[in-house]
Amino acid sequence: MDLDSSTRGENGILNDNKPKIHQPSLNQPPENDVVADRPDERAEKGRVAETTEFSEVKENGLSSEGKNDFSSGGETYESVEKNLNSDDHGEEVKAIIDSDSASNDVVGLDMVQQPHSHLPKPEAPPGAAVDDSPRELPRAKSMPESYDFDVPAIGKFFREKSSSLSAAITKRISSLKENNTSPALEPEFTQAPATNYVTEFKLSGLKVIVNLKPTIGQHEKKLMGRISFFSRSNCRDCTAVRSFLRAKNLNFVEINIDVFPARENELVERTGNATVPQIFFNEKLFGGLVALNSMRNSGILEKKMEELLAGKCPPEAPEPPVYGFDDPEEEKEEQADEMVQIVRILRQRLPIQDRLMKMKIVKNCFSGGELVEVLIQQLDCGRRKAVEIGKQLARKHFIHHVFGENEFEDGHYFYRFLEHESFILKCYNFRGATNDCEPKDAALLSQRLMRIMSAILEAYASDDRCRLDYVAISKSEEFRRYVNLVQDLQRVNILTLSAEEKLAFFLNLYNAMAIHAVIRVGHPGGMIDRRSYFSDFLYVVGGYPYSLTAIRNGILRSNRRAPFSLVKPFSGGDKRLELALPKVNQLSHFALCNGTKSSPAVKFFTAQGVESELRYAAREFFQRDDAMQVDLAKRTVYLTRIIKWYSADFGQEKETLKWIINYLDATKAGLLTHLLGDGGPVNIVYRSHDWSLNSIL
């Protein structure tokens, strides 16, 4: 039974201000009875007072430095000690010290010093049990006896130091570990709403955010099956289905018929028609966009998905596209050119060597007469027939004149094969050998290029098409097929394209080459690196090399000088001049993306609607504040630096502003019209171009 709090002092020792009558314990040794036989009561009382006083001093743990501060009735600590060491009290003091030393030796700890047994003890309250056993005196130790630390004590220490920043963080994180649902928080902390699954701590000068793993509810139940849907490039319904699945954070497999044309037969077999989109939950046909909207509006879509996708995907479901395999139908379509056999004979029989012509050394060439002689011997034909075959080889871009002066003539004129051209090794659509297959139709090739690149944008670009995931593009099956496709451009006949088809083809080729250049050579970090990006990254198209600069300034701008350049892209006798557009279309500047953040969004155009698509691209570009902005207060118009670089295509600045009004939204058009109409001065400021990469990551 515990003693009353008023009768127990510090360290659990009985302490009462009232005098107590000593009652000897029955367990005391016999020598304790000696005190009752002493005659001198006054002397005994003095000794009792002095001994008790000494015991209290030792019990309170006074150090040697504090001896002078101790006093009782005018006597110092030294005087008390002297009295106790006198002859009269030597035996009692020695007994007390010996008793204390023996107790400490046995227990091994610092113990509370008990009064001498001869002295009267405080009387315990009636019914209370007196514990005479030595008590341990808790005190701080400079060196722990063991390495077992008391974690709650450490936590208590940090909590007491709540004014410290580290103590506050430790205190709060400890409370989170102990109880994540604490009903009350400290005043200095602010907890974010529970629905955000984020606990936010706002401290002075520091903001700590702990992301907690959200619990998965029934609506977020993991689906075991597979969602597949057939699609086509530039299909609005397919885009809506794709956006819905991404918004729901659902994994799905998209089978684009334009990228994988062989899967169209599978689509017809499964659905009975070739319309897209067609959604499959495992092997079961769900329907198109109409079915998806109907289920979603009725509120049973999630239940239907859990029902159809509860099990593992069976082998009867549409297979996802496999990387690295071409369609067998496409391989069958690739037929060798009828002239290939003749070309192979010429490669073996002609004396290909370096020649001297017009004071220049021409490498890896042969003369027209030598080619005619080989054809006469191998084909057993006349000379006129051999010359005609030579002209056919030149038109199909198997051979070219070393200086591009003529098509083919018999005599002392030098020619070389396409694979021996000096630029061929720099072309990234050349893989060690020329494509000897029959050249494909340029219009069909352009259309297929547009569809594959549109599929890449739909899968790996942001919604506004201003940011691209180049890493994912480089690893995709769509990009692998694009790289294979551009090899067919080596000997394609671009002259068969119409004006609209030619415009769309070169716009699409520029944007595709820019993506390919970022993946293969990297985006330029400075002005010196831009040369390798814009001028040295080449494709061989129709037997001739094309860079980004050649396409933009030579073809689309009718062979005009590039910014900060003194020469035109094509010289006077260049065969590529035949493909240059007769007139510059200013809108093309807002359709070309060179991989920078300030450039327009990436787009690919159709030959049928290229003009309307260009106007839409210009309107979309001028909606951006970094492309065009009007400040009425300063009477200033902020424009993209693209207009300054190609000012020769736009004319005078005032005429340029009037032309821009046609492609602005209502707000910007109204502000600009007001500035131009009041007759006041208008300042034009061209914004700096952001050359950083337009990458998602």
Secondary structure, DSSP 8 states (H G I E B T S, - for coil): ----GGGB-GGG-B--SS-------TTS-GGGGGGGG-S-HHHHHHHHHHHHHHHHHHHTT--GGGGGG-EETTEEHHHHHHHHTSTTTHHHHHHHHHHHHHHHHHH-S-B-----TTS------TT-----S--B-----SS-SSS---HHHHHHHHHHTTTSHHHHHHHHHHHHHH-TT-S---TT-----GGGTEEEEEETTEEEEEE------GGG----S-EEEEE-TT-HHHHHHHHHHHHTT--EEEEETTT-TTHHHHHHHHHSS--S-EEEETTEEEESHHHHHHHHHHT-HHHHHHHHSSS---TTS-----TT---HHHHHH--B-TTHHHHHHHHHHS--EEEEETTEEEEEEEEHHHHHHHHHHHH---HHHHHHHHHHHHHTTSEEETTS--S--SSS-EEEEGGGSTTGGGBTT--SS---B----HHHHHHHHHHHHHHHHHHHB-TTSS-B-HHHHHTSHHHHHHHHHGGGGTT--GGGS-HHHHHHHHHHHHHHHHHHHHHHT----STTHHHHHHTS-BEEETTEEE-HHIIIIIIITTS---TT-SS-SS-TT-GGGGGS-SS--GGGGGS---SBTTS-------STTHHHHHHHHHHHHHTSTTTEEEETTTTEEEE-HHHHHTHHHH-SHHHHHHHHGGGS-HHHHHHHHHHHHS----EEEE-----SB-B--
